[in-house]
């Protein structure tokens, strides 16, 4: 199935108002720390310079509030610049207040965590490098703080403190990025699944509307034909060639309308509301197979036990969940796809086999996760979408490899009561 949606267009979900709130919290914390240190603990620091840096941050935050009125969502670039400013502002404050010896130097990790959680890796790498450079610089260049007690730190402790901060920055950035990236992939795949299902439902609704339109328009159209035929038999029409010509034109146009309606009524997709009220799993399998079979693959359906196959109530999740599995089987089959249908009082079971090479060992344990594919031809979302759609209606999916090669997907669906 060819999905045209571009996952890269999914927003990063960073709200400007959230970053503004975090920055206000940081400003309040920085201001409190400076006031307490200077007036209560009597630690002498360049208070005016520190206040100036904090005021600049406050003005930038106020400006950001006006930006929020235009658009509360930030692009990746905008969010990066926001976090870049916070890193630079904190670095300058640390330079003014003891450098690497300031216990709040660990806060350099905060902007990096946000970047690794939401932004592309290139921004996190740049922010990591900037943070590491900041740590190195404030290890050697800073304004020492003076207080009443003596405070002497060996060089080896300074080196160890700098190294521990650098390692923490790198480790936490990688750790957070890997976890967040996995979460983003799953979120994008779920977004893709919902979009596909929503689009298919819209198409189904259009089909239902077409069927309704055919039914509703047919009645007045038949009335028009009846009146036109009566008019043609009138004596004054037979004697007036101009009127007769106009009536023939009206009838020809009505014939065109009838032909269009006949075309719509012959399209099974547009009669979904009638056909699928009570259909069978074999019908759904055949429809999907015909839809995706562009390789002249054969289909073999086995209904077990023998007898009349029970009806199922049509659901979009069932239609497109099985469709993804069948499409995947067709893509990897050599010559044939088999579908075995079982049922009892409680459930249906469908087993779909292909005679291909089966699921590769390297991805078998990951089947059902997004972006897992046997080759580079697809996005690796087929089984993931099918799994989510089937589970959405209370069913389940199990995958395995057959002994004589070929992949097998078992779908269990609860019967409607």
Secondary structure by P-SEA (a helix, b strand, c coil): cccccccccccccccaaaaaaaaaaaaaaaaaaaaaaccccccccaaaaaaaaaaaaaaaaaaaaaaaaacccccaaaaaaaaaaaaaaaaaaaaaccccccccccccaaaaaaaaacccaaaaaaaaaaaaaaaaaaacbbbbbbccbbbbbcaaaaaaaaaaaaaaaaaaaaaaaaaaaaaaaaaaaaaaaaaaaaaaaaaaaaaaaaaaaaaaaaaaaaaaaaaaaaaaacaaaaacaaaaaaaaaaaaaaaaaaaaaaaaaaccccccccccccccaaaaaaaaaaaccccbbbbbbbbccccbbbbbcccaaaaaaaaaaaaaaaaccccbbbbbbbbcccbbbbbbbbcccccccccccccccccccccccccccaaaaaaaaaaaaccbbbbbbcccbbbbbbbbbbbcc
